[in-house]
Amino acid sequence: MKKIILLFLAIVTVNWCTLLYAQDEYIPLPDVAADPDLAVAAKPVVPFTVRYGGWITPVVIDQRTADTDLMTSVTTARLWLTSTLWANATVYVRVKDSYLAVIREQDVNIDNTSNVFDLDIASVTIPIIKNKVRLVAGRKYYVTGAGLVLNGRGDGGEVQVYSKYGDLKAFGMYSGLLNKDDNPYGLSSRDLADGAKRIFTSAQYTKDFLYNNTLYLYGLMEIDKQDEDANTKSAYDAQYIGAGVKGVVGDSLSYYAEYVYQMGTSYATIMPGVQQKSDIKAMALLAGLRYFWKAAYRPLINLQYAFGTGDKDATSYGNATGNTLDDDTRFMYFGTFLGGFALRPQLGNLHVIRPGAGFSPFYNGGHRIKAMNLVVYYSYYMKDTKESPISGGEAPLPKSFVGQAVDVMLRWPVYYDFSFFANYGLFLPGDAYPSGSPQRHFIMTGVNIVF
């Protein structure tokens, strides 16, 4: 297990949003912090030392309403290999295979399976100028800010500069070479059919202040390179500027906040067959507080708030052509927003308030079971513009109250190479849904097996 530490050193910079930019949004990364071999693995090694490993995550997902009953299993396997080159330079390669099977649909057993294999990561990291400048090239996870506007894989390059005046990160990446079935950047039917072809360029400045606090500023440009249909244009070109702050106050209180303004151009579908170019004018806000008591049962409380602007004449917040008139004020993004298991909303035309609390229920138990952690969230959803729906057309009635939800998360690191997790979500529709709309239940259980 000592090899696994290199997985994280080669892919991500450890910071507050590590879990946010995992592509499997509700599946926690394996916890290897307790691996007794990590100290050995962290020591310098001679050039061209090859190491390898991987992990397997089998998951079962059960989604139910009064009208639907769907159970699926998803088994994801990742295998990685890394080698030192010279003076802390490394090459890292990881492949991923995801196998999906429908176990039950409307209480009828059916044979419905699919398998997606992809080159997950393939990058080279080269430190230069005494580690004050680092170059990373290849396929990797590219992240801007807190990961809302962008946090995903692509092919490109990144420059990281570290100095006493602050740190600078700049990158450019292209999404069109990803497997089309494993490409998360699609905003149109053509994107989904061919694989989204987008160019992203970003620059971010970060400066630490007052010990454990950080201020950051960034800009991101997205260019849609998909071939256009002469009759139906769906190009979506967006630019984002943002600012954020995060840190720790004392020993127990942590916080974060980020503001994003979005610009660009999209095509409004005024009527079937008639389109008009529109200016994008949207924004979003993220904020959160977390307080942890150094006491028995490890209690903590969380408070999260998120907001994304809406457009009163929009029909969708997941389709490039969802605007139908004038300026496009829908906030749309290419990163990750986690707003509840059962609803899983996109952060557009939405206010989300999420207080939560957690503790270790078996704190006085044995060595293994005392590490179990339980977290509960309550979510309240309200529209920004009541005339418009949310996500792909949900909550269609011209009412503000979308609904409320409860989420429960269980995490149990049984051993350093084996952990269990479970998620449960309940969503209760509000008056923006038609009368009699059913409750939604979401259950996910799985394990991480590291080798």
C-alpha positions in Angstrom: 0.0 0.0 0.0 3.0 2.3 0.2 2.6 2.9 -3.6 -0.7 4.6 -3.3 0.6 7.9 -2.0 2.2 8.6 -5.4 -1.3 8.5 -6.9 -2.3 11.6 -5.0 1.1 13.3 -5.4 0.9 12.9 -9.2 -2.8 13.9 -9.8 -3.9 16.5 -7.3 -2.6 19.3 -5.1 -4.0 18.6 -1.7 -6.4 21.4 -0.8 -9.9 22.0 0.5 -11.7 21.0 -2.7 -10.0 17.6 -3.3 -13.2 15.6 -3.1 -15.1 18.2 -5.2 -13.4 17.5 -8.4 -13.5 13.7 -8.3 -15.6 12.7 -11.3 -17.5 10.2 -9.2 -19.3 13.0 -7.3 -20.8 11.0 -4.5 -18.1 8.3 -4.1 -15.3 9.2 -1.6 -11.7 8.7 -2.6 -10.0 5.8 -0.9 -8.6 6.9 2.5 -4.9 5.8 2.7 -3.9 8.2 5.5 -3.3 5.3 7.9 -1.1 3.3 5.6 2.0 2.3 7.6 4.2 2.3 4.5 3.5 5.9 3.6 6.6 7.2 5.3 8.7 4.8 3.3 7.0 5.7 0.0 7.6 9.4 0.6 11.3 9.1 0.7 13.3 10.1 -2.4 13.8 7.2 -4.8 16.4 6.7 -7.6 15.4 7.6 -11.2 13.3 5.3 -13.2 11.8 3.6 -10.1 8.5 2.1 -11.2 5.6 1.7 -8.8 2.0 0.7 -9.5 -1.3 0.0 -7.8 -5.0 0.7 -8.1 -8.4 0.5 -6.5 -11.8 -1.0 -7.2 -15.1 0.6 -6.2 -18.2 -1.6 -6.6 -21.4 0.4 -5.9 -25.1 -0.3 -5.8 -27.6 2.6 -6.4 -31.3 2.4 -5.7 -33.5 5.3 -6.9 -37.3 5.3 -6.1 -40.4 7.4 -6.5 -44.0 6.5 -6.7 -43.6 6.1 -10.5 -40.1 4.7 -10.8 -38.0 1.9 -9.3 -34.5 1.6 -10.6 -31.6 -0.3 -9.2 -28.2 -0.4 -10.8 -24.7 -1.5 -10.0 -21.5 0.3 -11.1 -18.1 -1.2 -10.7 -15.2 1.1 -11.4 -11.6 -0.2 -11.5 -8.6 2.1 -11.7 -5.0 0.9 -12.3 -2.1 3.3 -12.1 1.7 3.2 -12.8 4.2 5.9 -12.0 7.9 6.2 -12.5 10.5 8.8 -11.4 12.5 10.4 -14.1 15.1 12.7 -12.6 15.3 15.2 -9.7 11.7 14.7 -8.6 10.3 14.6 -12.1 7.6 11.9 -12.5 5.4 10.3 -15.1 2.0 9.0 -14.1 -0.5 6.8 -16.1 -3.9 5.6 -14.9 -6.6 3.7 -16.8 -10.2 3.3 -15.8 -12.9 0.8 -16.5 -16.6 1.3 -15.5 -19.1 -1.5 -15.8 -22.8 -0.7 -15.3 -25.6 -3.2 -15.0 -29.3 -2.5 -14.5 -30.4 -4.9 -11.7 -34.1 -3.9 -11.5 -36.3 -1.5 -13.5 -39.9 -1.2 -12.5 -39.6 -4.5 -10.7 -38.8 -6.3 -13.9 -35.4 -8.0 -14.3 -33.7 -7.0 -17.5 -30.4 -7.6 -19.2 -29.0 -4.1 -19.7 -25.3 -3.6 -19.3 -22.6 -1.3 -20.6 -18.8 -1.0 -20.2 -16.6 2.1 -20.7 -12.8 1.9 -20.8 -10.8 5.1 -20.9 -7.3 6.4 -20.4 -8.0 8.3 -17.2 -4.7 10.1 -16.6 -1.4 10.3 -18.4 0.8 13.2 -17.4 4.4 14.2 -16.8 5.4 16.5 -13.9 8.7 18.4 -14.2 9.9 20.7 -11.4 12.4 23.4 -12.4 14.2 26.3 -10.8 14.5 24.6 -7.5 10.9 23.5 -7.4 9.7 27.2 -7.6 8.3 26.4 -11.1 6.6 23.2 -12.0 5.4 22.1 -15.5 2.7 19.4 -15.9 1.7 18.2 -19.3 -0.7 15.6 -20.6 -4.1 14.3 -19.6 -5.0 15.2 -16.0 -7.6 16.9 -13.8 -7.7 20.6 -14.4 -9.3 22.7 -11.6 -10.2 26.4 -11.4 -11.1 28.0 -8.0 -13.3 25.8 -5.8 -14.0 23.5 -8.8 -17.5 24.9 -9.6 -16.6 26.5 -13.0 -14.2 23.7 -14.0 -13.0 20.5 -12.4 -12.4 17.7 -14.8 -10.1 15.8 -17.1 -8.6 17.1 -20.3 -5.5 17.0 -22.5 -3.1 20.0 -22.2 -0.5 21.6 -20.0 -0.2 23.6 -16.8 2.5 25.9 -15.4 2.7 26.4 -11.6 4.8 29.2 -10.1 5.5 29.6 -6.4 7.0 32.7 -4.8 6.8 34.8 -1.6 4.5 37.2 -3.5 1.9 34.5 -4.2 1.4 31.5 -6.4 0.3 31.5 -10.0 -1.3 28.6 -12.0 -2.1 28.8 -15.7 -3.2 26.0 -18.0 -4.8 25.2 -21.3 -6.7 22.0 -22.0 -8.8 20.3 -24.7 -11.7 17.9 -24.0 -12.3 16.5 -27.5 -10.0 13.5 -27.1 -11.8 12.0 -24.2 -14.0 8.9 -24.7 -17.3 10.4 -25.7 -19.1 8.1 -23.2 -16.9 9.5 -20.4 -16.9 13.2 -21.5 -18.7 15.4 -18.9 -18.7 18.6 -20.9 -21.7 18.1 -23.2 -24.3 20.8 -23.5 -26.1 19.7 -26.7 -27.2 16.6 -28.5 -24.2 16.9 -30.9 -21.9 17.0 -27.9 -23.4 13.8 -26.5 -23.3 12.1 -29.9 -19.7 13.0 -30.8 -18.1 14.0 -27.5 -17.8 17.6 -26.4 -14.9 19.5 -28.1 -14.1 22.4 -25.9 -10.9 24.4 -25.2 -10.4 25.7 -21.7 -7.7 28.3 -20.7 -7.3 29.5 -17.1 -5.1 31.6 -14.9 -5.3 31.7 -11.1 -3.4 33.8 -8.5 -3.3 32.6 -4.9 -1.9 34.4 -1.8 -1.7 33.2 1.8 -2.4 35.6 4.6 -2.7 35.4 8.4 -1.2 32.0 8.6 -3.9 29.5 7.5 -6.0 31.7 5.2 -5.9 32.1 1.4 -7.2 34.6 -1.1 -7.4 33.6 -4.8 -8.4 35.3 -8.0 -9.0 33.6 -11.4 -10.2 33.8 -14.9 -11.4 31.0 -17.2 -12.2 31.0 -20.9 -14.2 28.2 -22.6 -14.3 27.9 -26.4 -16.8 25.6 -28.1 -15.1 23.9 -31.1 -17.9 21.5 -32.0 -18.9 21.4 -35.7 -22.1 23.4 -36.1 -25.2 22.3 -37.8 -26.3 25.0 -40.3 -29.9 24.7 -39.2 -29.4 24.4 -35.4 -26.6 26.3 -33.8 -25.6 25.3 -30.3 -22.2 26.9 -29.7 -21.7 28.0 -26.1 -18.7 30.2 -25.4 -18.2 31.3 -21.8 -15.8 33.3 -19.8 -15.7 33.4 -16.0 -13.9 35.7 -13.5 -14.0 34.8 -9.8 -12.6 35.5 -6.4 -12.5 33.4 -3.3 -11.2 33.1 0.2 -10.8 30.1 2.4 -9.0 29.3 5.6 -9.1 28.3 9.3 -9.9 30.5 12.3 -8.4 29.2 15.5 -8.2 25.4 15.6 -11.8 24.5 15.0 -13.5 26.9 12.6 -12.9 26.7 8.8 -14.7 28.7 6.1 -14.8 29.3 2.3 -16.5 31.7 0.0 -16.3 32.2 -3.8 -18.0 34.7 -6.2 -18.2 34.0 -9.9 -19.3 36.3 -12.8 -20.0 34.7 -16.1 -19.9 36.3 -19.6 -19.9 35.0 -23.2 -22.3 34.2 -26.0 -25.0 31.5 -26.6 -27.8 30.9 -29.0 -31.4 31.5 -27.9 -34.0 29.3 -29.5 -36.8 31.9 -30.1 -39.0 29.4 -31.8 -38.5 26.1 -33.7 -36.0 26.8 -36.5 -35.3 30.4 -35.4 -32.3 31.3 -33.3 -30.6 34.4 -32.1 -27.2 35.1 -30.6 -27.4 36.2 -27.0 -25.0 37.7 -24.5 -24.4 35.7 -21.3 -24.7 37.7 -18.1 -24.8 35.4 -15.0 -23.2 34.9 -11.6 -22.9 32.5 -8.7 -21.9 32.4 -5.1 -20.6 29.7 -2.8 -20.1 30.0 1.0 -19.6 27.7 3.9 -18.6 27.3 7.6 -17.5 24.2 9.4 -16.9 24.0 13.2 -15.3 21.0 14.8 -15.1 20.3 18.5 -12.1 18.5 19.9 -14.1 16.3 22.1 -15.5 12.8 22.5 -17.6 11.6 19.5 -15.9 14.2 17.3 -19.0 16.4 16.7 -19.0 19.0 13.9 -21.5 21.4 12.3 -21.6 22.6 8.7 -23.5 25.4 7.1 -23.4 25.8 3.3 -25.0 28.3 0.9 -25.0 28.3 -2.9 -26.7 30.5 -5.5 -26.8 30.6 -9.3 -28.8 33.1 -11.3 -31.7 32.1 -13.5 -33.5 33.4 -16.6 -37.2 33.9 -16.5 -37.7 32.7 -20.1 -35.3 29.7 -19.9 -36.4 26.1 -20.5 -33.3 24.3 -19.3 -30.0 24.8 -17.4 -28.2 21.9 -18.9 -28.7 22.7 -22.6 -26.7 25.3 -24.5 -29.9 26.5 -26.3 -32.2 26.6 -23.3 -32.5 30.3 -23.4 -35.4 31.6 -25.5 -35.3 35.4 -25.4 -32.9 38.4 -25.0 -29.8 38.0 -22.7 -28.8 34.6 -21.3 -28.7 35.1 -17.5 -28.6 31.3 -16.7 -25.5 30.4 -14.7 -24.0 27.3 -16.3 -20.7 25.7 -15.6 -18.3 22.8 -16.3 -17.4 21.8 -12.8 -19.1 20.1 -9.9 -21.8 21.2 -7.5 -23.0 18.8 -4.8 -26.5 19.9 -3.7 -28.2 16.7 -2.4 -28.4 13.1 -3.4 -32.1 12.7 -4.3 -32.6 16.0 -6.3 -29.0 16.4 -7.6 -29.7 19.9 -9.0 -27.6 22.1 -11.2 -26.7 25.4 -9.7 -28.8 27.6 -12.0 -31.9 29.5 -11.0 -31.4 28.2 -7.5 -30.7 29.1 -3.9 -29.5 26.2 -1.7 -29.2 26.4 2.0 -27.7 23.3 3.7 -27.1 23.1 7.4 -25.5 19.8 8.6 -24.1 18.0 11.6 -21.8 15.0 12.1 -20.2 12.8 14.7 -18.6 9.4 15.3 -21.4 7.3 16.9 -19.0 4.5 18.1 -16.3 6.8 19.5 -15.9 4.5 22.6 -16.0 1.3 20.5 -13.1 -0.8 19.3 -10.2 0.4 17.3 -11.8 -0.2 13.9 -15.4 0.8 14.5 -14.6 4.0 16.4 -13.4 5.5 13.0 -17.0 5.4 11.6 -18.4 8.8 10.9 -22.0 9.9 10.3 -23.1 13.2 8.7 -26.6 14.5 8.2 -27.6 17.5 6.0 -30.9 19.3 5.6 -31.4 21.2 2.3 -33.8 24.0 1.4 -34.2 24.8 -2.3 -35.7 28.0 -3.7 -35.7 29.5 -7.2 -34.0 32.7 -8.2 -36.6 33.4 -10.9 -39.9 31.7 -10.2 -41.1 31.8 -13.9 -38.3 29.4 -15.0 -37.7 25.7 -14.1 -34.5 24.3 -12.7 -31.9 21.8 -14.0 -33.2 20.2 -17.2 -36.8 21.4 -16.8 -37.8 20.3 -13.3 -40.0 22.3 -11.0 -41.9 23.9 -14.0 -44.6 25.8 -12.1 -44.2 29.6 -11.6 -43.6 29.2 -7.9 -40.4 29.9 -5.8 -40.3 26.9 -3.4 -38.6 24.0 -5.1 -38.6 21.7 -2.1 -36.5 20.3 0.8 -34.3 17.3 1.3 -32.4 15.2 3.9 -29.1 13.6 3.2 -27.3 11.0 5.3 -23.7 10.0 4.7 -21.9 7.1 6.5 -18.1 6.7 6.1 -16.2 3.8 7.7 -12.5 3.3 7.0 -12.3 -0.3 8.3 -8.7 -0.7 7.3 -6.3 1.5 5.4 -7.0 -0.5 2.2 -10.7 -1.2 2.7 -13.5 1.2 3.4 -17.2 1.2 3.4 -19.6 4.1 2.5 -23.3 4.6 2.2 -25.4 7.6 1.1 -29.1 8.1 1.5 -31.2 11.0 0.2 -34.8 12.0 0.5 -36.3 14.9 -1.5 -39.8 16.4 -0.8 -41.1 18.4 -3.8 -42.4 22.0 -3.1 -45.1 23.9 -4.8 -43.0 24.5 -7.9 -43.8 20.9 -8.8 -47.3 19.8 -9.8 -49.6 18.7 -7.0 -49.1 15.0 -6.1 -45.5 14.9 -7.3 -43.8 11.9 -5.6 -41.1 11.9 -3.0 -37.7 10.8 -4.3 -35.4 8.3 -2.5 -31.8 7.7 -3.3 -29.6 5.0 -1.8 -26.0 4.3 -2.6 -23.7 1.8 -0.9 -20.3 0.6 -1.9 -16.7 -0.1 -0.8 -13.2 1.0 -1.8 -10.6 -1.7 -2.1 -7.1 -0.4 -2.5 -4.2 -2.6 -3.7 
